[in-house]
Amino acid sequence: MENIRKKLSLITQIKKNRIAYYLLVPALICMILVHIIPMSWGFFISFIDLDIYTITNWSNAPFIGISNYLEGLNVYSPTGGRFLRSLWNITYYGIVVISFGYLIGLGVALILNQNFLGRTIVRGLILLPYIIPDSVAYSVWRFMFQARIGIVNKYLLSWGFISAPEVWLVGDKSIYAVMVASIWKGWPFTCLILLAGLQTIPFELYDAAKIDGASTWQQFRFITFPFLMPITTVLLLLSVLWNFNAFNQFYVMLGTDPGITADVPSTLILREAFNSFHYGIGSAMSVVLMGIMLIFTIFYIKKIRTGETVE
């Protein structure tokens, strides 16, 4: 009897909210067409030998099981070795960019949380790097890092840090050029989120700490930082997802082949699938990359659901 009541209640709720469900149908169709079908197709391709020779008759392409995955993860093969190196590159890139971006964003957020003349205008101006389109921002940075005419070498030479123009966009130093551009592009978002978190901290806590004789550092350590920890955790997880999937900055600044020291999974998959026409291996590497990002996504969703964010 109880089960019948629950079913009737569920049917009543569905009928009551049927307009809302109808409005969700277009979004659901778009999700299926844009996400579900392409992901399923890519997962299927990763198990078949699909290349330039079999693409015309893809339905009869030979099934090869996990061979594409073994090739993509084999450290002794050219493709596998390059893929594993790209995973290290993107991890190194993410650690540096997220760390410096967080420190800069936190420092600026602490400043903007103070009362001073023109604070509202400054808060708007700091968002300019973030809202500039990637293609525009990274094209400007690519020009700035040019060896002969770039202003980066010009100032480094004038300040005496280097004795001859450095080649920033080719070779071992190329990943550092992308790091600098990415930090500049991304820290305003971190600042904005942390500033929102700072504004939720009650001022009474700081007043009580001052009465107890707490220094500025002690106030930050025992009040500010603990209150920012929930939002910091979610922010860092979100930053890991974005940076691990980085593509625009590497593609715009370094091209489709950044070199082994700056190659990342997204650029390698692009070359492997659409330049070399190894669709099966490219799809296998995409699935591996998606699996890694899925782990961080699960952590992110758990943090959101447990309510550990600053409201």
SVG drawing of the C-alpha trace seen along z (x, -y; Angstrom):
<svg xmlns="http://www.w3.org/2000/svg" viewBox="-2 -58 78 65">
<polyline fill="none" stroke="black" stroke-width="0.4" points="0.0,0.0 2.8,-2.3 4.5,-1.7 1.3,-2.5 1.0,-5.8 4.6,-6.7 4.0,-5.9 0.8,-8.0 2.7,-10.9 5.4,-10.7 2.9,-10.7 1.2,-13.7 4.5,-15.6 5.4,-14.8 2.0,-16.1 2.4,-19.2 5.8,-20.0 5.3,-18.8 5.8,-22.3 9.3,-22.3 10.1,-18.9 9.0,-20.1 11.3,-23.1 14.2,-20.7 13.7,-18.7 15.6,-21.1 18.6,-21.2 18.5,-17.4 18.5,-17.0 21.4,-19.4 23.3,-17.4 22.7,-14.2 23.8,-15.7 26.8,-17.7 28.1,-15.5 26.7,-12.0 26.8,-11.0 30.4,-12.4 31.7,-10.8 30.2,-7.5 31.5,-7.6 35.0,-8.5 34.9,-5.6 33.9,-3.2 36.6,-4.4 39.2,-3.8 38.6,0.0 38.9,0.2 41.7,-0.3 40.4,-3.5 42.9,-5.5 43.1,-7.1 42.8,-3.7 39.7,-2.5 37.8,-5.7 35.9,-5.4 34.4,-2.1 34.5,-2.7 31.7,-0.3 33.9,2.5 37.1,1.3 38.8,4.2 38.1,4.5 41.5,4.5 40.4,4.3 42.8,2.4 45.6,2.2 45.2,-1.5 45.4,-2.0 48.5,0.1 50.1,-1.9 49.1,-5.2 50.5,-4.2 53.6,-2.3 56.6,-4.3 58.9,-2.6 56.8,-3.6 57.1,-7.1 53.4,-7.8 53.2,-6.4 56.4,-8.1 55.2,-11.4 51.8,-11.0 53.3,-10.2 55.6,-13.1 52.7,-15.3 50.9,-14.2 54.0,-15.2 54.2,-18.6 50.5,-19.4 50.9,-18.4 54.0,-20.6 52.3,-23.4 49.2,-23.1 51.2,-23.1 53.0,-26.3 50.1,-28.1 47.6,-27.2 50.1,-28.0 51.2,-31.4 47.7,-32.3 46.3,-31.5 49.0,-33.5 48.6,-36.6 44.8,-36.3 44.8,-36.0 47.2,-39.0 45.1,-41.2 41.8,-40.0 43.2,-41.0 44.0,-44.4 40.6,-44.9 38.8,-43.8 40.1,-47.0 38.2,-50.3 39.9,-52.8 38.9,-55.4 38.1,-53.9 37.8,-50.4 34.8,-49.6 36.6,-50.8 39.7,-48.8 37.6,-45.6 36.2,-46.0 39.6,-46.7 41.3,-43.6 38.8,-41.5 40.1,-42.8 42.7,-40.0 40.1,-37.4 37.4,-38.6 39.8,-39.2 39.3,-36.3 41.9,-33.7 42.9,-34.1 43.5,-37.8 45.3,-37.6 47.7,-34.7 48.4,-36.2 49.6,-39.4 51.8,-37.3 53.2,-35.4 54.2,-38.7 55.7,-39.9 57.8,-36.8 59.3,-37.1 63.1,-36.7 64.1,-39.8 61.2,-42.2 59.4,-41.1 59.3,-43.5 60.1,-40.7 63.6,-40.3 63.9,-44.1 63.2,-44.7 65.3,-41.7 68.2,-43.0 67.8,-46.5 67.6,-45.3 70.7,-43.0 69.0,-39.7 70.1,-38.3 73.1,-39.1 71.5,-38.1 68.0,-37.7 66.3,-34.4 64.2,-32.2 61.1,-31.8 58.7,-30.1 60.8,-27.2 62.7,-24.6 62.9,-24.1 61.8,-27.6 58.6,-27.6 56.5,-26.1 57.5,-28.9 56.3,-31.5 52.9,-29.8 52.9,-29.7 53.5,-33.4 50.7,-34.1 48.3,-31.7 49.0,-33.1 48.3,-36.6 45.1,-35.4 43.7,-33.4 44.5,-35.1 41.6,-37.6 39.1,-34.8 40.9,-33.4 40.9,-36.9 37.2,-37.4 36.2,-34.1 38.5,-34.7 37.2,-38.2 33.7,-36.9 34.9,-34.5 36.6,-37.3 33.4,-39.4 31.6,-36.6 34.0,-36.6 32.4,-38.5 34.4,-41.7 33.6,-40.9 36.2,-38.1 38.9,-40.5 37.8,-43.0 38.0,-40.4 41.4,-39.2 42.8,-42.7 41.5,-43.1 43.3,-39.9 46.5,-41.3 46.7,-39.2 49.1,-40.4 48.1,-40.8 49.7,-37.5 47.9,-35.7 44.6,-37.2 45.2,-35.8 46.4,-32.4 43.7,-31.7 40.7,-33.6 41.1,-34.5 42.7,-31.3 40.5,-28.8 37.4,-30.6 38.8,-30.5 39.7,-26.9 36.3,-25.5 36.1,-27.8 39.9,-27.4 39.4,-23.6 36.7,-23.9 38.6,-26.6 41.7,-24.5 39.8,-21.4 38.1,-23.5 41.5,-25.0 42.9,-21.5 40.2,-20.6 40.6,-23.7 44.4,-23.5 44.7,-19.8 42.5,-20.3 44.5,-23.4 44.6,-23.8 44.1,-27.4 47.2,-28.9 49.5,-26.2 47.9,-26.2 47.9,-30.0 51.4,-30.6 53.3,-27.5 51.2,-25.9 50.1,-22.4 53.5,-20.9 55.0,-22.8 57.9,-20.4 58.5,-17.6 59.2,-19.9 55.9,-21.8 53.6,-19.2 50.4,-18.6 47.7,-16.0 45.3,-18.2 47.8,-19.3 49.2,-15.7 45.7,-14.3 45.0,-16.9 48.0,-15.9 47.6,-12.2 43.9,-12.2 43.6,-14.9 47.2,-15.4 48.4,-11.8 44.9,-10.3 45.4,-7.8 41.9,-8.2 41.9,-5.1 45.0,-6.0 43.8,-9.6 40.5,-8.5 42.2,-6.1 44.4,-9.0 41.2,-11.1 39.5,-8.5 42.5,-8.2 42.6,-12.0 38.8,-12.0 39.3,-9.3 41.9,-11.3 39.7,-14.4 36.8,-12.4 38.6,-11.6 39.0,-15.3 35.4,-15.9 34.2,-13.4 36.1,-15.1 34.7,-18.5 31.1,-17.2 31.6,-15.7 32.8,-19.0 29.9,-20.8 27.3,-18.3 28.8,-18.3 28.2,-22.0 31.8,-22.9 31.7,-26.0 31.4,-29.5 27.8,-30.7"/>
</svg>
